[in-house]
Every structure is written in structure tokens, then in C-alpha cells.
Amino acid sequence: MMVNKDGFYTGFIKVHFQLLRPISLPPPQSPMCSTEDGDQQDRRMKRRTSFYLPKDTAKHLHISSQTRVREVIEALLNKFTVVDNPAKFALFERTERQSQVYTRKLSDDVCPLYLRLVAGPSEKILCLVLKENETGEVNWDAFSFPELCNFLRILKREEEEHVRQIVKRYALARERTKQAMARITTPA
């Protein structure tokens, strides 16, 4: 950390990403064709790209002692060029005590660099995590149409997997029942 003449300090924080939903990136910037296909390509280029971040993604961010949580979230999204609404995300502090993991949502006016300074360097004592904002009630209007379609696709895939597991368990139970019945001899 570096202390400035005015008494403020700057330093790095490490933020881990634990996102369950995909993030959206802006469409790629490329020169437009001047052919008749230009209109179709123009429409295609306005689409955003959505993908999941790998589970162990982390980012270091250089901030000042005056930087608030909301600014950290916006800076992280800018670093990854994420176009999703920053209100969809929240910063959490994760601590480990006696083999228990505790998570607490940080309010927008908290200064993460101060928390990091007070906690020291150990990530077991304090780890900053970016997650989706857990508001309880989902504001579906905040999502774009492609994101909503993606949610439906994901839910359909999860439902199909759940049905496959149930059918597999049922078939296994049925087979075991048949085997057990075959071993039983009926009195003559």
C-alpha cells in the first residue's frame, strides 16, 4: 500500500468471482460490409455474447482508500468489458473461522481496501467475492431478451438432467426389486 500526501492510501485488492449466471459482453467491433448482406450483418453484430466465467476466476484491482463497493463492482465489470447492469451484482466478504465459512454482503458505502488492511493478508480471514445480487425477488425487467432465453435453455437442460436421474434411479430400483423377487421362492 502507498500513502499519499493527503493521508489517503492506495493498494490492491483481490476479488474472486462466484457467478452462477452468464455474463454479457458487447458485440465485437469490426468493419461493416458494404454488400447487400450488410443489413443482416449489422443486425447480427448488435447481439451480445454471453458466457460463464470459470469457477476460479479472480481479479486484482488497484483502488484507493476512498473507493466504495459500488465503484469496485463497476471497475471489475469494466475490466472484463461486461455490459450487464452493475445493480445485478454485489460484493461479499467471506471469512473462515473454525472450519466454518461465513459470507456477508457488503453495503455500497463500505471501503474494501480498508477491510483488506484491517484483516491483513490472509484470505482465510477475509476474502472478497463478487456474486449476483441476492435480492430475493428477481427483477426480470433488468434482463435482456437473449439472457431470458438463455435462462430458459439452462432450466430446460437442468430439468432434462433431473428427469434422467429419476428414470435411472427408478430403473435401478425396479431391477433390484425383480432380482429380490426372483430369489424368493414361493411355497408349493
C-alpha positions in Angstrom: 0.0 0.0 0.0 1.1 3.5 -0.7 0.1 6.5 1.5 -0.4 9.8 -0.4 0.4 13.3 1.0 -3.3 13.9 1.7 -3.5 10.9 4.1 -5.3 8.6 1.6 -3.7 5.4 0.6 -3.9 3.1 -2.4 -3.4 -0.6 -2.8 -4.5 -3.8 -4.5 -7.5 -6.0 -3.6 -8.1 -9.4 -5.0 -11.7 -10.2 -5.8 -12.9 -13.7 -6.6 -15.8 -14.3 -8.9 -18.6 -16.7 -7.9 -21.2 -16.1 -10.6 -23.9 -18.6 -11.3 -25.3 -16.7 -14.3 -23.5 -16.0 -17.6 -22.1 -12.5 -18.1 -22.7 -10.5 -21.3 -20.0 -8.9 -23.4 -20.6 -6.2 -26.1 -20.7 -7.3 -29.8 -17.3 -7.4 -31.4 -16.2 -4.3 -33.3 -15.5 -5.0 -36.9 -15.8 -3.0 -40.1 -19.2 -3.4 -41.8 -19.5 -4.9 -45.3 -20.9 -2.6 -48.0 -22.7 -5.5 -49.8 -26.4 -6.4 -49.7 -25.6 -8.6 -46.7 -24.7 -5.5 -44.7 -28.1 -5.2 -43.1 -28.1 -8.8 -42.0 -24.6 -8.5 -40.7 -25.5 -5.2 -39.0 -28.3 -6.9 -37.1 -26.1 -9.8 -36.2 -23.3 -7.5 -34.9 -25.7 -5.9 -32.4 -26.1 -9.1 -30.5 -24.2 -9.5 -27.2 -22.1 -12.6 -26.3 -22.9 -14.3 -23.1 -20.7 -16.9 -21.4 -19.9 -18.3 -17.9 -16.7 -17.3 -16.2 -14.5 -20.1 -15.0 -15.2 -21.0 -11.3 -11.7 -20.0 -10.0 -11.6 -16.6 -11.7 -10.1 -13.8 -9.6 -9.0 -10.3 -10.5 -6.6 -7.8 -8.7 -7.8 -4.3 -8.7 -5.8 -1.2 -7.7 -8.0 1.2 -5.7 -7.8 4.0 -3.2 -9.0 4.1 0.4 -11.9 6.2 -0.7 -13.2 3.7 -3.3 -16.6 2.3 -2.3 -18.1 -1.1 -3.1 -20.3 0.1 -5.9 -17.2 1.6 -7.6 -15.3 -1.6 -7.2 -18.1 -3.6 -8.9 -18.3 -1.1 -11.8 -14.5 -1.2 -12.2 -14.5 -5.1 -12.2 -17.2 -5.1 -14.9 -15.3 -2.6 -16.9 -12.1 -4.7 -16.7 -14.0 -7.6 -18.2 -16.0 -5.3 -20.6 -19.2 -6.7 -19.1 -22.3 -4.8 -20.3 -24.6 -6.2 -17.6 -26.2 -3.8 -15.2 -23.9 -3.4 -12.2 -27.0 -3.5 -9.9 -27.2 -7.2 -10.7 -24.0 -7.8 -8.7 -22.9 -7.4 -5.1 -19.6 -7.7 -3.3 -19.4 -10.1 -0.3 -16.8 -10.7 2.3 -16.1 -14.4 3.0 -14.3 -15.5 6.2 -13.3 -18.8 7.6 -13.5 -19.5 11.4 -13.2 -22.9 13.0 -13.8 -24.8 9.7 -17.0 -22.7 9.2 -17.4 -20.3 6.2 -19.3 -17.1 6.8 -20.5 -14.8 4.0 -21.7 -11.2 4.4 -23.0 -8.8 1.8 -21.1 -5.5 1.9 -23.2 -2.3 1.7 -22.4 0.1 -1.1 -20.7 2.7 1.2 -18.0 0.3 2.6 -14.4 0.8 1.5 -13.0 -2.6 0.6 -9.3 -1.5 0.8 -9.8 -0.6 4.5 -11.3 -4.0 5.2 -8.3 -5.7 3.5 -5.9 -3.5 5.5 -7.6 -4.3 8.8 -7.9 -8.1 8.1 -4.3 -8.5 6.9 -3.1 -10.6 4.0 -4.7 -13.9 4.9 -7.6 -14.9 2.6 -9.0 -17.1 5.3 -9.6 -14.1 7.5 -11.1 -12.0 4.6 -11.8 -12.8 1.0 -13.7 -10.5 -1.3 -16.2 -12.2 -3.6 -18.3 -10.9 -6.4 -21.7 -12.6 -6.7 -25.1 -12.0 -8.2 -27.1 -9.6 -6.0 -29.4 -11.7 -3.8 -32.5 -9.5 -3.6 -34.9 -12.4 -3.1 -37.3 -11.1 -5.7 -36.0 -11.3 -9.3 -36.4 -8.2 -11.4 -37.0 -9.9 -14.7 -37.2 -6.5 -16.5 -33.4 -6.0 -15.8 -32.6 -8.9 -18.1 -32.4 -8.6 -21.9 -34.3 -11.0 -24.1 -31.3 -13.1 -25.0 -30.5 -13.5 -21.3 -34.0 -14.6 -20.6 -33.8 -17.1 -23.5 -30.6 -18.4 -22.1 -32.2 -18.9 -18.6 -34.9 -20.9 -20.3 -32.4 -23.1 -22.1 -30.4 -23.6 -18.8 -33.6 -24.5 -16.9 -34.7 -27.0 -19.7 -31.2 -28.6 -19.6 -31.4 -28.9 -15.7 -34.9 -30.3 -15.9 -33.9 -32.9 -18.5 -30.9 -33.9 -16.4 -33.2 -34.2 -13.3 -35.7 -36.4 -15.2 -32.8 -38.6 -16.5 -31.6 -39.1 -12.9 -35.1 -40.0 -11.7 -35.6 -42.5 -14.6 -32.2 -44.0 -13.8 -33.0 -44.4 -10.1 -36.4 -45.9 -10.9 -34.8 -48.4 -13.4 -32.2 -49.4 -10.8 -34.9 -49.9 -8.1 -37.1 -51.9 -10.5 -34.1 -54.2 -11.4 -33.3 -54.7 -7.7 -36.9 -55.5 -6.9 -37.0 -58.0 -9.8 -33.8 -59.7 -8.5 -35.2 -59.8 -5.0 -38.4 -61.3 -6.2 -36.6 -63.9 -8.2 -34.6 -65.0 -5.1 -37.8 -65.5 -3.2 -39.2 -69.0 -3.6 -43.0 -69.3 -3.3 -44.3 -72.1 -1.1 -45.7 -75.0 -3.0 
